[in-house]
Amino acid sequence: MIIGTVEEAIAAGKRRRFDEGPFRGVADYLFESPPGEELRPQTLIARQAPGWTLPVHFHMQHQFQVVLRGSGTLGKHTLAPGSVHYTSPQSGYGPIVAGDDGLDYFTIRVLTDKGAWYLPDARSAMDKRLAKEQQWGALPGKPDTNAWQELIPLRSDGLGAWALAGTAGPVAREPSPASEAGRFYAVIRGAVRLGDRELPAGSCVYAEQADPAPVFQILEANTLLVAVQFPDAAIRHHVPVDRRMAPSARGVVVKDG
């Protein structure tokens, strides 16, 4: 099991500022594969500056994005905390437009992938034989308390997403079955306890299929927890080494935290 928090990312020097090129904002890298090592799960929080537009682009790996804070749009879809977006490899999406208060969102991948391939310039890098797919999920107007609700219905290939809006107390039994690619849990509001750790908003947990299901305890009223699950095939998706770093703008470490 892998756990990442914003505080840990900042302490480890993994907050980076992107203030040139197509993206303006800050990214907190909660966990990812170190350079040159075997690909492992990756979660970062992109903090897009107010009013800024991230152009249409794609990535080489399967990806979920889960809105943490703020407002904005992704293509024709309105974004709010708890909104979920899934994209298959090389599926172009966007633009992402941040609202007046900015837009913070988790970017989650079961295998690390860095940078963005911007369209139409990078169209020649796309494999036309690869099936492209996007899926969307949003919280209902009045979600049931302390009960998991579907955001993306569970499919036979393992893809699915759920949300739980809870008050203080134990979390209800989570959806099953798990995917071969494991499952990620993102804390959107409030705080939860997992074992001996308290995880505030902006935390993410990755559990492999073989791991025991995490047992969460909700610590605050109005807590929101989102779980996302990739298709089984995502854990086996191969990307050539020369395509694992996109030719997009690089960030610089934020020195002031």
C-alpha contacts under 8 A as a table, 3 or more apart, distances in Angstrom:
res1	aa1	res2	aa2	distance
1	M	205	V	7.16
1	M	206	Y	5.64
1	M	207	A	4.73
1	M	208	E	6.48
1	M	211	D	6.83
2	I	205	V	5.68
2	I	206	Y	5.06
2	I	207	A	6.72
3	I	31	F	7.93
3	I	203	S	7.45
3	I	204	C	5.89
3	I	205	V	4.53
3	I	206	Y	6.49
4	G	8	E	6.89
4	G	9	A	7.42
4	G	30	L	4.78
4	G	31	F	6.12
4	G	203	S	5.71
4	G	204	C	5.37
4	G	205	V	6.52
5	T	8	E	5.34
5	T	9	A	6.35
5	T	30	L	5.90
5	T	199	L	7.28
5	T	200	P	7.77
5	T	202	G	6.28
5	T	203	S	4.38
5	T	204	C	6.56
6	V	9	A	5.03
6	V	10	I	6.23
6	V	28	D	6.53
6	V	29	Y	7.95
6	V	30	L	6.44
6	V	202	G	6.15
6	V	203	S	6.57
7	E	10	I	5.29
7	E	11	A	6.15
8	E	11	A	5.06
8	E	12	A	6.11
8	E	30	L	7.39
9	A	12	A	5.20
9	A	13	G	6.36
9	A	14	K	4.94
9	A	15	R	6.34
9	A	28	D	6.15
9	A	29	Y	5.94
9	A	30	L	5.32
9	A	31	F	7.92
10	I	13	G	5.15
10	I	14	K	5.53
10	I	15	R	5.38
10	I	28	D	7.16
10	I	257	G	6.15
11	A	14	K	7.50
13	G	253	V	6.68
13	G	254	V	7.56
13	G	255	K	7.98
14	K	28	D	5.97
14	K	29	Y	5.39
14	K	30	L	7.55
14	K	253	V	6.91
15	R	26	V	6.94
15	R	27	A	5.67
15	R	28	D	4.41
15	R	29	Y	6.32
15	R	253	V	5.91
15	R	254	V	5.85
15	R	257	G	7.35
16	R	26	V	5.65
16	R	27	A	5.36
16	R	28	D	6.54
16	R	251	G	5.34
16	R	252	V	5.09
16	R	253	V	4.24
16	R	254	V	5.25
17	R	24	R	7.79
17	R	25	G	6.00
17	R	26	V	4.40
17	R	27	A	6.46
17	R	251	G	5.18
17	R	252	V	5.28
17	R	253	V	6.18
17	R	254	V	5.89
18	F	23	F	6.23
18	F	24	R	5.19
18	F	25	G	5.32
18	F	26	V	5.82
18	F	27	A	7.68
18	F	249	A	7.41
18	F	250	R	6.85
18	F	251	G	4.62
18	F	252	V	6.70
19	D	23	F	6.67
19	D	24	R	4.54
19	D	25	G	6.21
19	D	251	G	7.65
20	E	23	F	6.53
20	E	24	R	6.32
20	E	249	A	6.91
21	G	24	R	7.52
21	G	248	S	7.74
21	G	249	A	5.73
22	P	53	T	7.69
22	P	54	L	6.00
22	P	55	P	6.70
22	P	249	A	7.47
23	F	48	Q	7.58
23	F	52	W	7.65
23	F	53	T	7.33
23	F	54	L	5.63
23	F	249	A	7.71
24	R	48	Q	6.23
24	R	49	A	5.94
24	R	52	W	6.75
25	G	46	A	7.32
25	G	47	R	5.44
25	G	48	Q	4.58
25	G	49	A	4.93
26	V	46	A	6.07
26	V	47	R	5.01
26	V	48	Q	6.68
26	V	49	A	7.97
27	A	44	L	6.53
27	A	45	I	5.42
27	A	46	A	4.42
27	A	47	R	5.81
28	D	44	L	5.40
28	D	45	I	5.07
28	D	46	A	6.64
29	Y	32	E	7.22
29	Y	43	T	6.37
29	Y	44	L	4.27
29	Y	45	I	6.55
30	L	42	Q	7.57
30	L	43	T	5.55
30	L	44	L	5.32
30	L	45	I	7.54
30	L	204	C	7.66
31	F	41	P	7.30
31	F	42	Q	5.32
31	F	43	T	5.49
31	F	44	L	7.00
32	E	40	R	6.39
32	E	41	P	5.75
32	E	42	Q	4.05
32	E	43	T	6.48
32	E	112	T	5.92
33	S	37	E	6.38
33	S	38	E	6.92
33	S	39	L	5.55
33	S	40	R	5.25
33	S	41	P	6.97
33	S	42	Q	6.90
33	S	112	T	5.98
34	P	37	E	5.72
39	L	111	L	5.41
39	L	112	T	5.66
40	R	110	V	6.53
40	R	111	L	4.89
40	R	112	T	5.82
41	P	108	I	7.84
41	P	109	R	5.84
41	P	110	V	4.19
41	P	111	L	4.72
41	P	112	T	5.72
41	P	206	Y	7.66
42	Q	108	I	5.87
42	Q	109	R	5.16
42	Q	110	V	6.15
42	Q	111	L	6.27
42	Q	112	T	5.06
42	Q	113	D	7.79
43	T	106	F	6.74
43	T	107	T	5.67
43	T	108	I	4.57
43	T	109	R	6.46
43	T	204	C	7.39
44	L	106	F	5.70
44	L	107	T	5.31
44	L	108	I	6.72
45	I	104	D	6.60
45	I	105	Y	5.43
45	I	106	F	4.41
45	I	107	T	6.04
45	I	202	G	7.75
46	A	104	D	5.59
46	A	105	Y	5.45
46	A	106	F	6.37
46	A	107	T	7.03
47	R	102	G	7.29
47	R	103	L	5.87
47	R	104	D	4.29
47	R	105	Y	6.65
48	Q	52	W	6.68
48	Q	98	A	6.31
48	Q	102	G	5.79
48	Q	103	L	5.14
48	Q	104	D	6.06
49	A	52	W	5.49
49	A	98	A	6.69
49	A	102	G	5.06
49	A	103	L	6.88
50	P	98	A	5.40
50	P	99	G	5.57
50	P	100	D	4.89
50	P	101	D	5.45
50	P	102	G	3.83
50	P	103	L	7.01
51	G	97	V	6.50
51	G	98	A	4.94
51	G	99	G	5.32
51	G	100	D	5.65
51	G	102	G	6.75
52	W	97	V	5.87
52	W	98	A	5.48
52	W	99	G	7.92
52	W	102	G	7.97
53	T	95	P	6.49
53	T	96	I	5.64
53	T	97	V	4.40
53	T	98	A	6.45
54	L	94	G	7.23
54	L	95	P	5.48
54	L	96	I	5.00
54	L	97	V	6.36
55	P	94	G	6.06
55	P	95	P	4.52
55	P	96	I	6.65
55	P	118	Y	6.96
55	P	119	L	7.72
56	V	92	G	6.37
56	V	93	Y	5.28
56	V	94	G	4.28
56	V	95	P	4.68
56	V	96	I	7.66
56	V	118	Y	6.15
56	V	119	L	5.77
57	H	92	G	5.14
57	H	93	Y	5.73
57	H	94	G	6.65
57	H	95	P	7.85
57	H	116	A	6.21
57	H	117	W	5.30
57	H	118	Y	4.19
57	H	119	L	5.24
58	F	89	P	7.47
58	F	90	Q	5.18
58	F	91	S	5.57
58	F	92	G	4.52
58	F	93	Y	6.40
58	F	116	A	6.04
58	F	117	W	5.29
58	F	118	Y	6.64
58	F	119	L	7.71
59	H	62	H	7.67
59	H	63	Q	7.93
59	H	89	P	5.95
59	H	90	Q	5.31
59	H	91	S	7.24
59	H	92	G	7.86
59	H	113	D	7.33
59	H	115	G	7.60
59	H	116	A	5.77
59	H	117	W	6.23
60	M	89	P	4.81
60	M	90	Q	5.31
60	M	113	D	6.81
60	M	239	V	6.81
60	M	243	R	7.48
60	M	244	R	7.23
61	Q	88	S	6.93
61	Q	89	P	4.66
61	Q	90	Q	7.36
61	Q	109	R	6.99
61	Q	111	L	6.84
61	Q	112	T	7.67
61	Q	113	D	6.31
61	Q	234	A	7.62
61	Q	237	H	7.19
61	Q	239	V	7.62
62	H	86	Y	7.68
62	H	87	T	6.02
62	H	88	S	4.71
62	H	89	P	4.99
62	H	109	R	6.14
62	H	110	V	7.35
62	H	111	L	7.92
62	H	230	F	7.53
62	H	234	A	6.13
63	Q	86	Y	5.75
63	Q	87	T	5.39
63	Q	88	S	6.58
63	Q	89	P	7.59
63	Q	107	T	6.99
63	Q	108	I	5.67
63	Q	109	R	4.87
63	Q	110	V	7.67
64	F	84	V	6.98
64	F	85	H	5.57
64	F	86	Y	4.48
64	F	87	T	6.53
64	F	106	F	7.85
64	F	107	T	5.96
64	F	108	I	5.08
64	F	109	R	6.57
64	F	228	V	7.45
65	Q	84	V	5.77
65	Q	85	H	5.14
65	Q	86	Y	6.53
65	Q	105	Y	6.36
65	Q	106	F	5.34
65	Q	107	T	4.66
65	Q	108	I	6.16
66	V	81	P	7.66
66	V	82	G	6.08
66	V	83	S	5.65
66	V	84	V	4.63
66	V	85	H	6.56
66	V	105	Y	5.43
66	V	106	F	5.04
66	V	107	T	6.84
66	V	186	A	7.92
67	V	70	G	7.90
67	V	79	L	7.02
67	V	80	A	6.21
67	V	81	P	4.78
67	V	82	G	5.30
67	V	83	S	5.33
67	V	84	V	6.73
67	V	103	L	7.67
67	V	104	D	6.18
67	V	105	Y	4.14
67	V	106	F	6.23
67	V	188	I	7.77
68	L	80	A	7.87
68	L	81	P	5.03
68	L	82	G	6.50
68	L	103	L	7.85
68	L	104	D	5.37
68	L	105	Y	4.85
68	L	106	F	6.61
68	L	188	I	5.22
68	L	189	R	7.88
68	L	202	G	7.04
69	R	80	A	7.12
69	R	81	P	5.34
69	R	103	L	5.93
69	R	104	D	4.99
69	R	105	Y	6.81
69	R	188	I	7.72
70	G	80	A	6.62
70	G	81	P	6.93
70	G	98	A	7.87
70	G	99	G	7.02
70	G	101	D	5.74
70	G	102	G	5.47
70	G	103	L	4.50
70	G	104	D	6.20
71	S	78	T	7.81
71	S	79	L	5.65
71	S	80	A	5.33
71	S	81	P	7.66
71	S	98	A	6.21
71	S	99	G	5.00
71	S	100	D	7.65
71	S	101	D	6.82
71	S	102	G	6.49
71	S	103	L	5.41
72	G	78	T	6.15
72	G	79	L	5.20
72	G	80	A	7.23
72	G	96	I	7.23
72	G	97	V	5.36
72	G	98	A	4.41
72	G	99	G	4.51
72	G	102	G	7.61
72	G	103	L	6.41
73	T	76	K	6.65
73	T	77	H	5.48
73	T	78	T	4.52
73	T	79	L	5.21
73	T	95	P	7.86
73	T	96	I	5.71
73	T	97	V	5.25
73	T	98	A	6.77
73	T	99	G	7.80
74	L	77	H	5.21
74	L	78	T	6.55
74	L	79	L	6.89
74	L	93	Y	7.79
74	L	94	G	5.30
74	L	95	P	5.70
74	L	96	I	4.43
74	L	97	V	6.48
75	G	93	Y	7.24
75	G	94	G	4.97
75	G	95	P	5.44
75	G	96	I	6.60
79	L	83	S	5.93
80	A	83	S	5.61
81	P	188	I	6.94
82	G	138	A	6.54
82	G	139	L	6.33
82	G	163	A	7.54
82	G	188	I	6.71
82	G	224	L	7.71
82	G	226	V	6.87
83	S	136	W	7.79
83	S	137	G	5.90
83	S	138	A	4.60
83	S	139	L	6.63
84	V	136	W	5.76
84	V	137	G	4.87
84	V	138	A	6.22
84	V	151	L	7.43
84	V	161	A	7.75
85	H	134	Q	7.20
85	H	135	Q	5.84
85	H	136	W	4.75
85	H	137	G	6.47
86	Y	134	Q	5.42
86	Y	135	Q	5.03
86	Y	136	W	6.47
87	T	91	S	6.07
87	T	93	Y	7.93
87	T	132	K	7.84
87	T	133	E	5.87
87	T	134	Q	4.56
87	T	135	Q	6.72
88	S	91	S	5.65
88	S	131	A	7.99
88	S	132	K	5.90
88	S	133	E	5.29
88	S	134	Q	6.48
89	P	130	L	7.97
89	P	132	K	7.03
90	Q	126	M	6.16
90	Q	127	D	7.48
90	Q	130	L	7.75
90	Q	132	K	6.85
91	S	132	K	5.00
91	S	133	E	6.25
91	S	134	Q	7.33
92	G	119	L	7.58
98	A	101	D	7.57
98	A	102	G	5.10
98	A	103	L	5.08
99	G	102	G	5.18
99	G	103	L	6.55
106	F	186	A	7.88
108	I	184	F	7.98
109	R	112	T	6.13
109	R	113	D	7.48
110	V	181	A	6.74
110	V	230	F	7.58
110	V	234	A	6.88
110	V	235	I	6.31
111	L	234	A	7.79
111	L	235	I	6.77
113	D	244	R	5.58
113	D	245	M	6.71
114	K	244	R	6.27
114	K	245	M	4.96
114	K	246	A	6.20
115	G	245	M	5.90
115	G	246	A	4.67
115	G	247	P	6.92
115	G	248	S	5.59
115	G	249	A	7.47
115	G	250	R	7.80
116	A	246	A	5.45
116	A	247	P	7.25
116	A	248	S	5.73
117	W	122	A	5.72
117	W	246	A	5.77
117	W	247	P	6.86
117	W	248	S	6.73
118	Y	121	D	6.04
118	Y	122	A	5.60
118	Y	248	S	7.74
119	L	122	A	5.33
119	L	123	R	6.00
120	P	123	R	5.35
121	D	124	S	7.62
122	A	125	A	5.48
122	A	126	M	7.28
123	R	126	M	5.47
127	D	130	L	5.60
128	K	131	A	7.78
135	Q	152	I	7.32
136	W	151	L	7.64
136	W	152	I	6.76
137	G	151	L	4.46
137	G	152	I	5.47
137	G	161	A	7.61
138	A	151	L	5.86
139	L	143	P	6.83
139	L	151	L	6.76
139	L	163	A	7.35
140	P	143	P	5.44
143	P	149	Q	7.61
143	P	164	L	7.93
143	P	165	A	6.61
144	D	147	A	5.87
144	D	148	W	7.95
144	D	149	Q	7.65
144	D	164	L	7.90
144	D	165	A	6.90
145	T	164	L	7.23
145	T	165	A	5.37
145	T	166	G	5.11
145	T	167	T	7.06
146	N	164	L	6.09
146	N	165	A	5.81
146	N	166	G	4.39
146	N	167	T	6.70
146	N	171	V	6.35
146	N	172	A	6.26
147	A	164	L	5.68
147	A	165	A	7.13
147	A	166	G	7.52
147	A	171	V	7.79
147	A	172	A	6.00
148	W	162	W	6.13
148	W	163	A	5.52
148	W	164	L	4.69
148	W	165	A	7.80
148	W	172	A	7.22
148	W	174	E	6.66
148	W	175	P	7.26
149	Q	162	W	5.36
149	Q	163	A	5.40
149	Q	164	L	6.41
150	E	153	P	5.69
150	E	154	L	7.93
150	E	160	G	7.85
150	E	161	A	6.16
150	E	162	W	4.52
150	E	163	A	6.65
151	L	160	G	7.54
151	L	161	A	5.20
151	L	162	W	4.98
151	L	163	A	6.72
152	I	159	L	7.83
152	I	160	G	5.00
152	I	161	A	4.77
152	I	162	W	6.78
153	P	159	L	7.81
153	P	160	G	5.42
153	P	161	A	6.79
154	L	158	G	6.47
154	L	159	L	5.71
154	L	160	G	4.29
154	L	161	A	7.16
155	R	158	G	5.41
155	R	159	L	5.38
155	R	160	G	6.46
156	S	159	L	7.49
157	D	179	S	7.77
157	D	231	P	5.23
157	D	232	D	5.90
157	D	233	A	7.86
158	G	177	P	7.90
158	G	178	A	6.96
158	G	179	S	4.82
158	G	180	E	7.61
158	G	229	Q	6.72
158	G	230	F	6.15
158	G	231	P	4.42
158	G	232	D	5.57
159	L	179	S	7.46
159	L	228	V	7.97
159	L	229	Q	5.40
159	L	230	F	4.77
159	L	231	P	4.45
159	L	232	D	7.63
160	G	228	V	6.07
160	G	229	Q	5.17
160	G	230	F	6.86
161	A	226	V	7.39
161	A	227	A	5.60
161	A	228	V	4.33
161	A	229	Q	6.02
162	W	175	P	7.89
162	W	226	V	5.77
162	W	227	A	5.18
162	W	228	V	6.51
163	A	224	L	7.11
163	A	225	L	5.73
163	A	226	V	4.33
163	A	227	A	6.20
164	L	224	L	5.75
164	L	225	L	5.19
164	L	226	V	6.34
165	A	222	N	6.49
165	A	223	T	5.73
165	A	224	L	4.55
165	A	225	L	6.52
166	G	171	V	7.64
166	G	218	I	6.86
166	G	221	A	6.61
166	G	222	N	5.85
166	G	223	T	5.25
166	G	224	L	6.38
167	T	218	I	6.49
167	T	219	L	7.61
167	T	220	E	6.25
167	T	221	A	4.31
167	T	222	N	5.79
167	T	223	T	6.40
168	A	217	Q	7.46
168	A	218	I	4.78
168	A	219	L	5.02
168	A	220	E	5.29
168	A	221	A	5.61
169	G	217	Q	5.68
169	G	218	I	5.11
169	G	219	L	6.79
170	P	216	F	6.44
170	P	217	Q	4.52
170	P	218	I	6.00
171	V	174	E	7.95
171	V	215	V	7.35
171	V	216	F	5.74
171	V	217	Q	5.84
171	V	218	I	6.63
175	P	178	A	7.99
178	A	182	G	6.25
178	A	183	R	6.95
178	A	209	Q	6.05
178	A	229	Q	7.54
179	S	182	G	5.19
179	S	183	R	7.06
179	S	209	Q	6.32
179	S	229	Q	6.56
179	S	230	F	6.72
179	S	231	P	6.48
179	S	232	D	5.38
180	E	208	E	7.66
180	E	209	Q	5.59
180	E	231	P	7.63
180	E	232	D	4.74
180	E	233	A	7.72
180	E	235	I	7.12
181	A	208	E	6.76
181	A	209	Q	6.65
181	A	229	Q	7.34
181	A	230	F	5.98
181	A	231	P	6.72
181	A	232	D	5.27
181	A	233	A	7.36
181	A	234	A	6.25
181	A	235	I	4.99
182	G	206	Y	7.20
182	G	207	A	5.62
182	G	208	E	4.22
182	G	209	Q	4.53
182	G	229	Q	6.55
182	G	230	F	7.28
183	R	206	Y	5.84
183	R	207	A	5.44
183	R	208	E	6.56
183	R	209	Q	7.38
183	R	227	A	6.86
183	R	228	V	5.90
183	R	229	Q	4.75
183	R	230	F	7.18
184	F	204	C	6.90
184	F	205	V	5.56
184	F	206	Y	4.47
184	F	207	A	6.42
184	F	227	A	5.58
184	F	228	V	5.36
184	F	229	Q	6.49
185	Y	204	C	5.52
185	Y	205	V	5.06
185	Y	206	Y	6.49
185	Y	225	L	6.82
185	Y	226	V	5.65
185	Y	227	A	4.42
185	Y	228	V	6.58
186	A	201	A	7.97
186	A	202	G	7.00
186	A	203	S	5.97
186	A	204	C	4.53
186	A	205	V	6.64
186	A	225	L	5.83
186	A	226	V	5.21
186	A	227	A	6.38
187	V	190	G	7.40
187	V	191	A	6.98
187	V	192	V	7.71
187	V	199	L	7.54
187	V	200	P	6.74
187	V	201	A	4.81
187	V	202	G	5.65
187	V	203	S	5.40
187	V	204	C	6.38
187	V	223	T	7.90
187	V	224	L	6.25
187	V	225	L	4.76
187	V	226	V	6.55
188	I	201	A	5.06
188	I	202	G	6.18
188	I	203	S	7.98
188	I	223	T	7.38
188	I	224	L	5.27
188	I	225	L	5.81
188	I	226	V	7.14
189	R	200	P	7.59
189	R	201	A	5.01
189	R	202	G	7.98
189	R	222	N	6.94
189	R	223	T	4.83
189	R	224	L	4.85
189	R	225	L	7.20
190	G	200	P	6.21
190	G	201	A	5.73
190	G	219	L	7.35
190	G	220	E	5.41
190	G	221	A	6.87
190	G	222	N	6.31
190	G	223	T	4.18
190	G	224	L	6.60
191	A	198	E	6.91
191	A	199	L	5.53
191	A	200	P	4.29
191	A	201	A	5.93
191	A	218	I	6.35
191	A	219	L	5.47
191	A	220	E	5.79
191	A	223	T	6.23
192	V	198	E	5.83
192	V	199	L	5.28
192	V	200	P	6.59
192	V	216	F	6.22
192	V	217	Q	5.39
192	V	218	I	4.45
192	V	219	L	5.16
192	V	220	E	7.44
192	V	223	T	7.84
193	R	196	D	6.95
193	R	197	R	5.58
193	R	198	E	4.44
193	R	199	L	5.95
193	R	216	F	5.61
193	R	217	Q	4.92
193	R	218	I	6.39
193	R	219	L	6.72
194	L	197	R	5.34
194	L	198	E	6.49
194	L	199	L	7.34
194	L	214	P	7.07
194	L	215	V	6.25
194	L	216	F	5.10
194	L	217	Q	6.64
195	G	215	V	7.54
195	G	216	F	7.84
199	L	203	S	5.85
200	P	203	S	5.97
207	A	210	A	7.98
207	A	211	D	5.88
207	A	212	P	7.90
207	A	213	A	7.38
207	A	214	P	7.47
208	E	211	D	5.22
218	I	221	A	7.84
218	I	223	T	6.96
219	L	223	T	7.85
220	E	223	T	5.90
230	F	234	A	6.29
231	P	234	A	5.57
232	D	235	I	6.43
232	D	236	R	7.94
233	A	236	R	5.39
233	A	237	H	6.30
234	A	237	H	5.18
239	V	243	R	6.39
239	V	244	R	6.52
240	P	243	R	5.46
240	P	244	R	6.76
241	V	244	R	5.48
242	D	245	M	7.02
243	R	246	A	6.52
254	V	257	G	5.89
